[in-house]
Amino acid sequence: MAKKCLEYINELNDYLDGEIDSSLCAEIEAHLGECQNCRIMVDTMRQTVKLCREGKVINLPESLESKLNNLLKERWDKKFGKQG
C-alpha cells in the first residue's frame, strides 16, 4: 500500500459518513480515482455498512457453518493459544 493510501485510511470512516471537510473529501475522491486498491477498500466498506444496516439473517448450510466455525477456532488457537 502506498504512503498516500496510508494517509487516508484513518479518514475513510468519516469520509463514508460525510463528516469531513470538503477539501479533504475532494482529495480522497481524487485519490480513489487513481488508486484501485483504495477504491476496492471503500466499496467493500460501503457494502459492509449496507449489509449491516439491512440486518438480514442468512442461515448457512450446517456443514458450511461447522467448517467455518472449526476454521475460525483453529486460527484463533494458532494465533492466541488454546483457550481451556
C-alpha positions, 0 to 999 in steps of 0.5 A, a space after each residue: 500500500 502506498 504512503 498516500 493510501 496510508 494517509 487516508 485510511 484513518 479518514 475513510 470512516 468519516 469520509 463514508 459518513 460525510 463528516 469531513 471537510 470538503 477539501 479533504 473529501 475532494 482529495 480522497 475522491 481524487 485519490 480513489 480515482 487513481 488508486 484501485 486498491 483504495 477504491 476496492 477498500 471503500 466499496 467493500 466498506 460501503 457494502 459492509 455498512 449496507 449489509 449491516 444496516 439491512 440486518 438480514 439473517 442468512 442461515 448457512 448450510 450446517 456443514 458450511 457453518 461447522 467448517 467455518 466455525 472449526 476454521 475460525 477456532 483453529 486460527 484463533 488457537 494458532 494465533 492466541 493459544 488454546 483457550 481451556 
